[in-house]
């Protein structure tokens, strides 16, 4: 296939504009032209001499089309499950009670370390397939459940290998060894920070795109985070941070001062933090499933009103959020964060590309990747109604995945 025409698009959200009765030309893996169907060119220099000679025509039948969605925050590389822990929490068990019963991040670390690479790879592959079938063509995938040098580097290589398989989403591999202090470093968190900092060059060589650190009162301090993120930036990694603690911890302010690639979650923050993010144009990523679980809501309306770039993530992880549906996160963002449908869609496309430092996707415009989704709807309002809108067709780089 050289040239594909998508025609009879009833509603087209390009990532920046909303068009009716639209059409699109795809050349190889890139968008060649997009606009009103009435303006469809009969020829396009360097692409096609006559529109009647296109190789493939896809009639959208008046449906809704958007860019492929971008999940800017998730944790798909793990083995096992923590269903028993989730049930305990739902019954009122405290974090200390759950930890005492063998739950928490450490339990997933134990199981993941004990799982053979083939089984782990199959589990991650199956999860990633769910993402792409639900319309998510780029996934930011964090490591973080081995917490050893060799295990974390193997996870990066696993992600890079899976990305090359047919039917997989594009992946942004984030090295998240600073997820928690592993058992062998109990009581020595600073030693572990030093160890992780020494692994970052190897992580970049293994194919990692970014580095993340869990900056919280009970994990790593702002000083730890600054050390790790600076080291990551020094070897060319994008810098991300779980900023989960209260304002007094200073995580959000530090992330803004460093102008991190993204500062994520922001369950508890204040107006001064919002102003600091706005001043530096530091992107944030919010995850409504986790906000619902934590019963804490980030100040999304204030962030948007101050012009802070906002991305959206599922925060899929084994202990809290099992969803792999970014369309569900869009629905929840509308209902929980006081976002309009287009604001939530923008966060799930352009916002995600901005937070991940990507300039070649998230928008349907000439030169961008032809990552495209046709939805089972004829209007974008269906995202707010459906709580998990279904896809009809998904294209990655102009090739049909679904």
DOROTI-307987 format. One record per residue (C-alpha): y, x, z; residue in three letters; residue number from 1. Coordinates in steps of 0.25 Angstrom, whole numbers. Each point is the difference from the previous one (the first is absolute). Layout:
REM DOROTI-307987
<<Y; X; Z>; "ALA"; NUM>
...
REM end
This chain:
REM DOROTI-307987
<<0; 0; 0>; "UNK"; 1>
<<14; 5; -4>; "UNK"; 2>
<<9; -11; 1>; "UNK"; 3>
<<-2; -13; 8>; "UNK"; 4>
<<9; -12; 0>; "UNK"; 5>
<<2; -10; 12>; "UNK"; 6>
<<6; -12; -5>; "UNK"; 7>
<<3; -14; 5>; "UNK"; 8>
<<4; 5; 14>; "UNK"; 9>
<<6; -12; 7>; "UNK"; 10>
<<6; 8; 12>; "UNK"; 11>
<<1; 15; 0>; "UNK"; 12>
<<5; 7; 12>; "UNK"; 13>
<<3; 14; -5>; "UNK"; 14>
<<2; 6; 14>; "UNK"; 15>
<<15; -1; -3>; "UNK"; 16>
<<2; -13; -8>; "UNK"; 17>
<<-6; -14; -1>; "UNK"; 18>
<<-2; -4; -15>; "UNK"; 19>
<<-5; -13; -6>; "UNK"; 20>
<<-8; -1; -13>; "UNK"; 21>
<<-2; 15; -1>; "UNK"; 22>
<<-9; 10; -7>; "UNK"; 23>
<<-4; 14; 1>; "UNK"; 24>
<<-5; 12; -8>; "UNK"; 25>
<<-9; 10; 5>; "UNK"; 26>
<<-2; 14; -7>; "UNK"; 27>
<<-12; 8; 6>; "UNK"; 28>
<<2; 0; 15>; "UNK"; 29>
<<15; -3; 0>; "UNK"; 30>
<<10; -12; -2>; "UNK"; 31>
<<6; 1; -14>; "UNK"; 32>
<<9; -12; 1>; "UNK"; 33>
<<2; -12; 9>; "UNK"; 34>
<<10; -12; -2>; "UNK"; 35>
<<2; -14; -4>; "UNK"; 36>
<<-11; -5; -10>; "UNK"; 37>
<<11; -4; -10>; "UNK"; 38>
<<5; 14; 0>; "UNK"; 39>
<<-14; 7; -3>; "UNK"; 40>
<<2; 10; -11>; "UNK"; 41>
<<-7; 0; -13>; "UNK"; 42>
<<-2; 15; 1>; "UNK"; 43>
<<2; 11; 10>; "UNK"; 44>
<<3; 14; -4>; "UNK"; 45>
<<-11; 9; 4>; "UNK"; 46>
<<-9; -11; 5>; "UNK"; 47>
<<-3; -10; -11>; "UNK"; 48>
<<5; -3; -14>; "UNK"; 49>
<<-2; -15; -1>; "UNK"; 50>
<<-3; -9; 12>; "UNK"; 51>
<<-11; -7; -7>; "UNK"; 52>
<<-8; 13; 1>; "UNK"; 53>
<<-1; 1; 15>; "UNK"; 54>
<<-14; 4; 4>; "UNK"; 55>
<<-2; -11; 12>; "UNK"; 56>
<<8; -13; 3>; "UNK"; 57>
<<-1; -6; 14>; "UNK"; 58>
<<5; -14; 0>; "UNK"; 59>
<<4; -2; 15>; "UNK"; 60>
<<1; -15; -2>; "UNK"; 61>
<<13; -2; 7>; "UNK"; 62>
<<-4; 7; 12>; "UNK"; 63>
<<6; 9; 10>; "UNK"; 64>
<<0; 15; -2>; "UNK"; 65>
<<5; 11; 9>; "UNK"; 66>
<<-2; 15; 1>; "UNK"; 67>
<<-12; 5; 7>; "UNK"; 68>
<<2; -1; 15>; "UNK"; 69>
<<1; 13; 9>; "UNK"; 70>
<<-6; 0; 14>; "UNK"; 71>
<<9; 10; 7>; "UNK"; 72>
<<-8; 1; 13>; "UNK"; 73>
<<-15; -1; 2>; "UNK"; 74>
<<-12; 8; 6>; "UNK"; 75>
<<-13; -3; -9>; "UNK"; 76>
<<-7; 13; 3>; "UNK"; 77>
<<-9; -3; 12>; "UNK"; 78>
<<-15; -4; 3>; "UNK"; 79>
<<-5; -11; 9>; "UNK"; 80>
<<8; -11; 6>; "UNK"; 81>
<<6; -4; 14>; "UNK"; 82>
<<-3; -15; 0>; "UNK"; 83>
<<-4; 0; 14>; "UNK"; 84>
<<13; 6; 4>; "UNK"; 85>
<<8; -10; -8>; "UNK"; 86>
<<-8; -11; 8>; "UNK"; 87>
<<3; 7; 13>; "UNK"; 88>
<<15; 0; -3>; "UNK"; 89>
<<0; -14; -4>; "UNK"; 90>
<<-6; -4; 13>; "UNK"; 91>
<<11; 7; 8>; "UNK"; 92>
<<-6; 14; 2>; "UNK"; 93>
<<11; 11; 2>; "UNK"; 94>
<<1; 13; -8>; "UNK"; 95>
<<-6; 8; 12>; "UNK"; 96>
<<-11; -10; 1>; "UNK"; 97>
<<-4; 2; -15>; "UNK"; 98>
<<1; 15; 1>; "UNK"; 99>
<<-9; 0; 12>; "UNK"; 100>
<<-10; -8; -7>; "UNK"; 101>
<<0; 10; -11>; "UNK"; 102>
<<10; -6; -10>; "UNK"; 103>
<<13; 4; -6>; "UNK"; 104>
<<2; 11; -11>; "UNK"; 105>
<<-10; 10; 7>; "UNK"; 106>
<<-11; -10; -3>; "UNK"; 107>
<<3; 0; -15>; "UNK"; 108>
<<1; 15; 0>; "UNK"; 109>
<<-14; 1; 6>; "UNK"; 110>
<<-6; -9; -10>; "UNK"; 111>
<<7; 6; -12>; "UNK"; 112>
<<-3; 14; 4>; "UNK"; 113>
<<-15; -4; 1>; "UNK"; 114>
<<0; -7; -14>; "UNK"; 115>
<<-6; 7; -12>; "UNK"; 116>
<<11; 3; -11>; "UNK"; 117>
<<-8; -9; -10>; "UNK"; 118>
<<0; -12; 9>; "UNK"; 119>
<<15; 2; 4>; "UNK"; 120>
<<4; 1; -15>; "UNK"; 121>
<<-7; -13; -3>; "UNK"; 122>
<<7; -7; 11>; "UNK"; 123>
<<13; 5; -5>; "UNK"; 124>
<<-2; -3; -14>; "UNK"; 125>
<<-4; -15; 3>; "UNK"; 126>
<<13; -1; 8>; "UNK"; 127>
<<9; 6; -11>; "UNK"; 128>
<<-7; -10; -10>; "UNK"; 129>
<<5; -12; 9>; "UNK"; 130>
<<14; 6; -1>; "UNK"; 131>
<<1; 1; -15>; "UNK"; 132>
<<-7; -14; -2>; "UNK"; 133>
<<11; -6; 8>; "UNK"; 134>
<<11; 6; -8>; "UNK"; 135>
<<3; 13; 7>; "UNK"; 136>
<<0; 11; -11>; "UNK"; 137>
<<5; 11; 10>; "UNK"; 138>
<<-5; 2; 14>; "UNK"; 139>
<<5; 10; 10>; "UNK"; 140>
<<-13; 4; 7>; "UNK"; 141>
<<1; 8; 13>; "UNK"; 142>
<<-11; 9; 6>; "UNK"; 143>
<<0; 1; 15>; "UNK"; 144>
<<-14; -3; 5>; "UNK"; 145>
<<-7; 13; -1>; "UNK"; 146>
<<11; 8; 8>; "UNK"; 147>
<<-6; 13; -4>; "UNK"; 148>
<<5; 10; -11>; "UNK"; 149>
<<-13; -1; -9>; "UNK"; 150>
<<-1; -15; 2>; "UNK"; 151>
<<14; -3; -3>; "UNK"; 152>
<<0; 9; -12>; "UNK"; 153>
<<-13; -7; -5>; "UNK"; 154>
<<7; -13; 1>; "UNK"; 155>
<<11; 4; -9>; "UNK"; 156>
<<-10; 5; -10>; "UNK"; 157>
<<-7; -13; 1>; "UNK"; 158>
<<12; -8; -3>; "UNK"; 159>
<<4; 9; -12>; "UNK"; 160>
<<-14; -2; -6>; "UNK"; 161>
<<-1; -15; 2>; "UNK"; 162>
<<14; -1; -7>; "UNK"; 163>
<<-7; 5; -13>; "UNK"; 164>
<<-11; -10; 0>; "UNK"; 165>
<<2; -13; -9>; "UNK"; 166>
<<6; -12; 7>; "UNK"; 167>
<<7; 7; 11>; "UNK"; 168>
<<14; -1; 4>; "UNK"; 169>
<<10; 12; -1>; "UNK"; 170>
<<0; 7; 14>; "UNK"; 171>
<<10; 8; 8>; "UNK"; 172>
<<-8; 8; 10>; "UNK"; 173>
<<7; 2; 13>; "UNK"; 174>
<<-6; 10; 10>; "UNK"; 175>
<<0; -6; 13>; "UNK"; 176>
<<-7; 10; 9>; "UNK"; 177>
<<11; -3; 10>; "UNK"; 178>
<<-5; -14; 3>; "UNK"; 179>
<<-5; 3; 14>; "UNK"; 180>
<<-4; 12; 8>; "UNK"; 181>
<<-15; 2; -2>; "UNK"; 182>
<<-10; 1; 12>; "UNK"; 183>
<<-2; 15; -1>; "UNK"; 184>
<<15; 2; 2>; "UNK"; 185>
<<1; -9; 12>; "UNK"; 186>
<<12; 4; 9>; "UNK"; 187>
<<5; 10; -11>; "UNK"; 188>
<<8; -8; -10>; "UNK"; 189>
<<9; 11; -3>; "UNK"; 190>
<<-11; 9; -4>; "UNK"; 191>
<<-5; -11; -9>; "UNK"; 192>
<<14; -2; -6>; "UNK"; 193>
<<0; 15; -4>; "UNK"; 194>
<<-14; -1; -6>; "UNK"; 195>
<<4; -12; -9>; "UNK"; 196>
<<13; 8; -4>; "UNK"; 197>
<<-9; 11; -5>; "UNK"; 198>
<<-9; -9; -8>; "UNK"; 199>
<<12; -6; -8>; "UNK"; 200>
<<0; 10; -11>; "UNK"; 201>
<<-15; -2; -2>; "UNK"; 202>
<<2; -15; -1>; "UNK"; 203>
<<10; 1; -11>; "UNK"; 204>
<<-9; 9; -8>; "UNK"; 205>
<<-11; -10; 2>; "UNK"; 206>
<<8; -11; -6>; "UNK"; 207>
<<8; -6; 11>; "UNK"; 208>
<<13; -7; -4>; "UNK"; 209>
<<6; -2; 14>; "UNK"; 210>
<<-1; 3; 15>; "UNK"; 211>
<<1; -10; 11>; "UNK"; 212>
<<1; 1; 15>; "UNK"; 213>
<<-2; -11; 11>; "UNK"; 214>
<<13; 1; 8>; "UNK"; 215>
<<-2; -8; 13>; "UNK"; 216>
<<2; 2; 15>; "UNK"; 217>
<<-16; 1; 1>; "UNK"; 218>
<<-3; 9; -12>; "UNK"; 219>
<<10; 10; -6>; "UNK"; 220>
<<15; 2; 4>; "UNK"; 221>
<<12; 1; -9>; "UNK"; 222>
<<-1; 15; 1>; "UNK"; 223>
<<-14; 0; -4>; "UNK"; 224>
<<3; -9; -12>; "UNK"; 225>
<<12; 9; -4>; "UNK"; 226>
<<-9; 12; 0>; "UNK"; 227>
<<-11; -6; -8>; "UNK"; 228>
<<9; -7; -10>; "UNK"; 229>
<<9; 12; -2>; "UNK"; 230>
<<-13; 8; -3>; "UNK"; 231>
<<-5; -10; -10>; "UNK"; 232>
<<13; -1; -7>; "UNK"; 233>
<<-1; 16; -1>; "UNK"; 234>
<<-12; -1; -8>; "UNK"; 235>
<<5; -12; -9>; "UNK"; 236>
<<-6; -12; 7>; "UNK"; 237>
<<8; -13; 2>; "UNK"; 238>
<<3; -3; 14>; "UNK"; 239>
<<-4; -13; 7>; "UNK"; 240>
<<0; -4; 15>; "UNK"; 241>
<<-7; -11; 8>; "UNK"; 242>
<<13; -4; 8>; "UNK"; 243>
<<-7; -10; 10>; "UNK"; 244>
<<7; 3; 13>; "UNK"; 245>
<<12; -6; 7>; "UNK"; 246>
<<14; 5; -4>; "UNK"; 247>
<<1; 10; 12>; "UNK"; 248>
<<-11; 8; -6>; "UNK"; 249>
<<10; 4; -12>; "UNK"; 250>
<<-11; -1; -11>; "UNK"; 251>
<<8; -8; -9>; "UNK"; 252>
<<13; 8; 2>; "UNK"; 253>
<<-8; 13; -3>; "UNK"; 254>
<<-6; -6; -12>; "UNK"; 255>
<<14; -4; -5>; "UNK"; 256>
<<6; 14; 3>; "UNK"; 257>
<<-12; 7; -7>; "UNK"; 258>
<<2; -10; -12>; "UNK"; 259>
<<-15; -2; 0>; "UNK"; 260>
<<-6; -6; -12>; "UNK"; 261>
<<-3; -12; 8>; "UNK"; 262>
<<0; -5; 15>; "UNK"; 263>
<<-10; -10; 2>; "UNK"; 264>
<<-3; -13; 9>; "UNK"; 265>
<<13; 1; 9>; "UNK"; 266>
<<-6; -11; 9>; "UNK"; 267>
<<11; 3; 10>; "UNK"; 268>
<<13; 6; -4>; "UNK"; 269>
<<15; -3; 2>; "UNK"; 270>
<<13; -2; -9>; "UNK"; 271>
<<3; 15; 2>; "UNK"; 272>
<<-13; 4; -6>; "UNK"; 273>
<<3; -10; -12>; "UNK"; 274>
<<13; 6; -2>; "UNK"; 275>
<<-6; 14; 0>; "UNK"; 276>
<<-10; -4; -10>; "UNK"; 277>
<<11; -6; -9>; "UNK"; 278>
<<9; 12; 1>; "UNK"; 279>
<<-11; 9; -6>; "UNK"; 280>
<<-7; -10; -9>; "UNK"; 281>
<<-13; 3; 7>; "UNK"; 282>
<<-11; -10; -4>; "UNK"; 283>
<<-8; -8; 9>; "UNK"; 284>
<<-14; -7; -2>; "UNK"; 285>
<<-3; -12; 8>; "UNK"; 286>
<<-14; -7; 2>; "UNK"; 287>
<<0; -14; 4>; "UNK"; 288>
<<-14; -1; 4>; "UNK"; 289>
<<2; 11; 10>; "UNK"; 290>
<<13; -7; 5>; "UNK"; 291>
<<-8; -13; 2>; "UNK"; 292>
<<-11; 8; 8>; "UNK"; 293>
<<10; 7; 8>; "UNK"; 294>
<<9; -12; 2>; "UNK"; 295>
<<12; 9; -3>; "UNK"; 296>
<<9; -2; -12>; "UNK"; 297>
<<8; 11; -7>; "UNK"; 298>
<<15; -4; -3>; "UNK"; 299>
<<-3; -2; -15>; "UNK"; 300>
<<12; -9; -2>; "UNK"; 301>
<<9; 10; 6>; "UNK"; 302>
<<-6; 11; -8>; "UNK"; 303>
<<1; -7; -13>; "UNK"; 304>
<<15; -5; 3>; "UNK"; 305>
<<3; 15; 2>; "UNK"; 306>
<<-6; 4; -13>; "UNK"; 307>
<<-12; 8; 6>; "UNK"; 308>
<<-11; 1; -10>; "UNK"; 309>
<<-12; -8; 5>; "UNK"; 310>
<<-14; 2; -5>; "UNK"; 311>
<<-12; -9; 4>; "UNK"; 312>
<<-14; 4; 5>; "UNK"; 313>
<<-13; -7; 5>; "UNK"; 314>
<<-2; 11; 10>; "UNK"; 315>
<<-15; -2; -2>; "UNK"; 316>
<<-8; 7; 11>; "UNK"; 317>
<<-13; -2; 8>; "UNK"; 318>
<<6; -4; 13>; "UNK"; 319>
<<11; -10; -3>; "UNK"; 320>
<<2; -5; -15>; "UNK"; 321>
<<-12; -2; -9>; "UNK"; 322>
<<8; -6; -12>; "UNK"; 323>
<<1; 8; -13>; "UNK"; 324>
<<8; -11; -6>; "UNK"; 325>
<<15; 4; -3>; "UNK"; 326>
<<2; -14; -5>; "UNK"; 327>
<<-3; -5; 14>; "UNK"; 328>
<<10; 10; 6>; "UNK"; 329>
<<11; -6; -10>; "UNK"; 330>
<<-3; -14; 5>; "UNK"; 331>
<<1; 5; 15>; "UNK"; 332>
<<13; 8; -3>; "UNK"; 333>
<<6; -13; -5>; "UNK"; 334>
<<-4; -8; 12>; "UNK"; 335>
<<1; 11; 11>; "UNK"; 336>
<<12; 9; -4>; "UNK"; 337>
<<9; -11; -6>; "UNK"; 338>
<<-1; 7; -14>; "UNK"; 339>
<<2; -8; -13>; "UNK"; 340>
<<-12; 0; -10>; "UNK"; 341>
<<8; 10; -9>; "UNK"; 342>
<<3; 9; 12>; "UNK"; 343>
<<-14; 0; 4>; "UNK"; 344>
<<-5; 3; -14>; "UNK"; 345>
<<10; 11; -2>; "UNK"; 346>
<<-5; 6; 13>; "UNK"; 347>
<<-14; -1; -6>; "UNK"; 348>
<<4; 7; -13>; "UNK"; 349>
<<13; 8; 0>; "UNK"; 350>
<<1; 2; 15>; "UNK"; 351>
<<-14; 6; 0>; "UNK"; 352>
<<3; 9; -12>; "UNK"; 353>
<<13; 5; 7>; "UNK"; 354>
<<-8; 2; 14>; "UNK"; 355>
<<-10; 8; -7>; "UNK"; 356>
<<9; 9; -8>; "UNK"; 357>
<<-5; -6; -14>; "UNK"; 358>
<<9; -2; -11>; "UNK"; 359>
<<-10; -4; -11>; "UNK"; 360>
<<-5; -14; 5>; "UNK"; 361>
<<5; -12; 8>; "UNK"; 362>
<<8; -5; -12>; "UNK"; 363>
<<-3; -6; -13>; "UNK"; 364>
<<9; 8; -9>; "UNK"; 365>
<<-1; 10; -12>; "UNK"; 366>
<<-7; 13; 4>; "UNK"; 367>
<<-6; -6; 13>; "UNK"; 368>
<<-15; 0; 2>; "UNK"; 369>
<<-6; -13; -6>; "UNK"; 370>
<<-5; -5; 14>; "UNK"; 371>
<<1; -15; -2>; "UNK"; 372>
<<-6; -12; 7>; "UNK"; 373>
<<-1; -15; -5>; "UNK"; 374>
<<-1; -9; 12>; "UNK"; 375>
<<-7; -14; 1>; "UNK"; 376>
<<14; -7; 0>; "UNK"; 377>
<<12; -3; -8>; "UNK"; 378>
<<11; 3; 10>; "UNK"; 379>
<<2; 11; 10>; "UNK"; 380>
<<2; -11; 11>; "UNK"; 381>
<<-16; 0; 0>; "UNK"; 382>
<<0; 13; 8>; "UNK"; 383>
<<7; -7; 12>; "UNK"; 384>
<<-10; -12; -1>; "UNK"; 385>
<<-13; 6; -2>; "UNK"; 386>
<<-2; 10; 11>; "UNK"; 387>
<<-8; 9; -10>; "UNK"; 388>
<<4; -3; -14>; "UNK"; 389>
<<-12; 2; -10>; "UNK"; 390>
<<1; 9; -12>; "UNK"; 391>
<<-4; -4; -14>; "UNK"; 392>
<<1; 14; -7>; "UNK"; 393>
<<3; 14; 4>; "UNK"; 394>
<<4; 11; -9>; "UNK"; 395>
<<1; 15; 5>; "UNK"; 396>
<<7; 9; -10>; "UNK"; 397>
<<-2; -11; -11>; "UNK"; 398>
<<-15; -1; 2>; "UNK"; 399>
<<-6; -13; 6>; "UNK"; 400>
<<-6; 2; 13>; "UNK"; 401>
<<-3; -15; 2>; "UNK"; 402>
REM end
